[in-house]
Amino acid sequence: MNSKTKTKKYPLLIALIISCVIVVASIVILAIFGIKMDTSLGSGSQFEINISNEVSTKDYVSKVKDVAGDFDLVVDTAFVEDNYIAGEENATFTERCLVVKLSNTNISDETKQKFTEALATKLNIDASKISSIREITSSVKSNDILFLGLAVGIVAICLFVFAWIRYNIFAGLSFLLAYLHNIILYLSLLILTRVQLSLVALSVGLILTLVMGAVLVSIYERYREKTKLHLEEKQTVSERMIKSEKETILPFAIIFGATLVFAIILLFSPVLNVKLACVNIMIALVVTIYTSLLIGPASYAALLEIRDISLKSVLSRNHEVNKEIQKKIQKSKQKKVKETK
């Protein structure tokens, strides 16, 4: 029995080691290259190009990216902005421009001038139609980051208290570990893969972290039912937990699978922001499945096994309790003997 219990703990240990390696590697990458953020979270630069209604914005954006690449500039987003005067019947457009946001900052005046000239040549337009490149600050303020951090902390406390009241303190600890693990590992993978961190990426991570909570509740409820009804008592805690996973995971597997297929299909979308959102969803799905099946239930089972071992150790040192247990065992044996006769 002990050998079985030990072998069931190894996947959790391996999973935690893998997670630690990923987190440490992401910290190294973060220290060397920094984090790649879009202009909604970090600073950047912006310029506009006056365009007519007849031009292909897709072709313009493609050419802007080509020229930007020659100057080591990174195009973050590009969108069309229309300024118009509303008439009684129809809106009269006075200006139509392509707004281009760059991830780069501190661009030299010489680079700005050469880039503008090269872009005007590439687009076959007058350089006066291209505005000067200016730096922009993040649209997300420090208060927004503070409130986001508070929200993450409040959700963590709520999950811990809920699991503690509904199940026990060990369930609360495993919920807290899984919640923090999901967020940290997701951010670490974004840093490692150099995927752009944006408000969409953060939203996707938080939503799927809450979905992970629903998966854990489903598994823990099934385990609680088995324990309360004294089902499969001869099995170890880990074995019962794994069986509870298998009995409850099917609906979530269907949802995760459908979401993954949907994200893969949308990867072929011509819109860059949609592609980035799909990549974020795929990374968050992998992390959520990993946490839901390995970290949460495995840590809960491990904590319960540690509790059982400590209780047995305490009972073995208490002679009075041992005497009572021996009496109960003796009475149970005598009762069975009488029943057989």
N, C-alpha and C positions, 0 to 999 in steps of 0.2 A: 504493500500500500504506500509506503514511504517513497519507494522508487518512482511510483506512478505520480505521486504528488510533486516530486522534484522535476520530473520531465515536463509536467504541465507549467512549471514556472519559467522554463527556459525561453519560450517565445516572448514573454513579457520582458525579460532581461535583454534579449536580443533586440527587440523593438525599441526599448529605451536607449540602448547603445547606438542604434542606427539614428534615432532622433537627435541624440546628443552630437553625433558626428556631423549631421546636416546643419544643426544650429551653430556649431563651432566653425564649420566651413563658411557659413553665411556671414558670420561675424568677421572672418578674415577678408572675405570679398568686400564686405561693407567698409572695412578699414582701408582697403587698397583703392577700390573704385567708387565707393559711395553707393547711395541708393538712387535708382532711376525713378524719378517722379514726374508726373505730368504737371502742366502749368497750373492746374487747379490746386495742387498741394505744394508745389515748389515754385520758385521763380523761373523766369525765362525771358524771351524776347518776342516782339511782335511787329509785323508790318502788313500793309494792305496793298492790293493791286486793283486799280480801277479796271473793270472789265465790262464788256457789252453783253447784251442778252444772247447774242448769236454764238459766242465762244463756248467751247467744251470745258467745263470746270475740271472734269476728270483729267483731261489732257494737260491743263494748266498745272494742276497739283502734281502730276507725274513729272513734268518738266522742272517745277520748283524743287522737288526732291532730288532730281538729278544734279541740278546746279548746287544745291545745298550740300550734297555729298562731296562735291569737289572742294568745298571750303571747310569740310569737317563740321558742318552744321547739321543738326538733327531736327527735322520737322515733327512737331508734336501733334498738332491738329491743324486742319484747314477747313474753313466753312465760308459759305457765301452770305453776305450781309446786305440787305436791301434798305435803302433810305428812300422814302417816298412821301409825297404830299397827297392826302386823301381828298379827292374831289367829290362832287355830289353823286356821280354815278360810278366812275372808275378811278382807281388810284393811279396817280402819275408818278412814275419812278424818276427820281432826280439823280440817283447814283447807285451803282451796283459794284460791290467790291469783294474780292477774295481775301479773307482775313487769314493770315498764316502765323501760327505760333511756333516758336523755336524753343527747344529745351535749353539752348546755350545762353549763357550770360557773359558779361564783360567782353563783348565782341569789339575788337579795335575799330577805329574809324576807317583805317585803311582797308580792312577786311569788309566792312560794311559797303564802302564805295565800290570795291572790285566786285563784290557779290551782286550789288544792284546793277552794275553795268553788264555783267555776264548774264544775269537773269533777263534783263531787257533785250539783250541780243538773242537769247534762247527763245523768248516769247514773241520776238519780232514786234516789240512795242517801244514807245518812247519811255525813257527812264523817268520822266516826270510823272508817269502813271503809277510809279512804285513809290510808296511813302518811305520815309526814313525808318530804319530799324531802331526801336526803342525797347528798353527793358520794362518788364511788367512784374508785379508782385503776385503772390498767391492770393486767390480769392477766398481761401480758407484761412480764417484768423486763428490766433492763439487760443481764443475762447472756445472756438469750435473743437480744437484738438483736446482742450481740457474737458469739455462736455462729453466728447467721445470716450476719453479715458475713464471718466466717471461712469458712463453708461456700461462700459465693459466690466468695471469693478462691481457695479450694482447687480448686473446680470450674474456674475460669478457668485456673489454672496447669496442671491436669491436661489440659484441652483443648488448651492451647498445646503442652505437651510431647508429647502424643499426635500432633497434626498435624505437629509438627516431625520426630518420629522416623519416622512413616509416610510423609510426603511430603517436606517441606523446611521451612526456617525461615519462608519466605514464607507457606506454608499456615498455620503456627502463628500468625503475626501476623494473618492475615485471620480466623482462628478467634477470636482474642482480641478483635479489633475488632468482629466480628459479635456475640459474646457480650455484651460491654459495651454495645454499641449497642442490643441487644434489651432489656436490663434498663432502661437509662436512658430509652429512648424510651417504653417501656411505663409506667413511673412518671410520666413527663412528661405522657402522654396522660390518665392517671388524674387528675392535678392539673388539667389544662386542662378536662376534662369535668366536674370536681367529683364524680367517682364516689368513693364511700367506700373508703378504703384499709383493708383488713382482712387477717387471716391467710389467708382464702380467696383474696383477690386476690393476695397474695404467692405463695401455693402455685401458683395457676394460671400466674402469670408464670414461675416457676422451671421448672415442668413443660414448658411450651411452649418455653422457652429450650433445654431439653435435646432436645426434638423438633427444634428448629432445627438443633442439632448433628448429629442423625441425617440431616437433609436435606443438610447440607453434606458429610458423609462420603460420602453416596451420589453427589453431584455430583463431588466430588474424586476418588473412586475411578474413575468413568467417564472423567474427564479424564486421570487417571494411566494408565489402560489405553490410551487413544488415543495418548498421548505415548510410552509404552513400546513399543507395537507400531508406532510410526511411521505411525499412521493420520492422514490429512488434514494432512500436514506443510505443504502449501502454504497452508493457512488460518492466519490470525493466531491468537494466543493467545486473544484475546477471542472470536473466532468459534468456536473449538473449545470454549471454556468455555460459551458460550450453547447450543451443540449438545448438550453434555453435560447441561446443565440440562433441555432439552426431552426428552432420552431417559430421564431418571430421575425426573422430577417427577410423572408420572401417578399412581402409588400414593399419594403424599403429598397430591396434589390431591383425590383421592377421600376420604381420611381427613379433610382439612381441611373439605371441602364437607359431609360428613356431620356433622361436629362443629358446623359453623355452623348447619345446618338444625336440629339437635337443640337448640342454644342458643336459636334464634329461637322454636321451639315452646314451650320452657320459660319464655320471657318472659311468657307468658300465665298462668303459675302464680300463684295467689293469695298465695303465701308470698313475702314481701319478700326474705328472704335468698337464695332460689333465683333471683329476678329479678336481684339484684346479682351473683350468681355468674355468671349468663349474660352480663351486660354485661361482666364481667371477661374471660370467655372470648372474647367477640367482639372486644374491644380487643386482647387478647393474640394472637389469631389473625391479625388484620390486621398487627400489628407483626412477628410471626414470618414471615409470607409475604413481607412487605416486606424484611426482613433476609435471609431465605434466598435470595431471587431477585436482589436488587440489591446489598446491601452486601457479603455474604460472597464470592460468586464474582467479583463485579466488582473488589473490592479485591485478591483473589488474582491475577486476570488482570493488573491494573494493576501489581502488584509484580513479577510475572514479566516483563512488558514492560520495566519499568525495569531489571531485572537484565540482560535481553538487550541493551538499549541500552548499558548500562555495559560489558558484556563486549565488545561490538563496538568501543566506544571504546578500551578497553584494547588489544585486538588490533590496531587500526589504528595504534597508536603503537609497537607492537613489531615492528621490521623483521625480526627473525629468524623470528618466528612467521609473518609475512606471506610470507616466502620459502618456508617449509614448506608453507603453504596453497597458494601459487601452483604449487609443484611437484606437489602432489597433484591440483590442478585440471588441470594440463598432462598428467599421466599418465592421468587419467580421460578427457580428450579424445582422447588418442592411442589408448587402449583402445577407445573407441567407434568411432573411424575404422577400426581394424583389424577390428572386428566387422562393420561395414557392408561392408567389402571381402570 
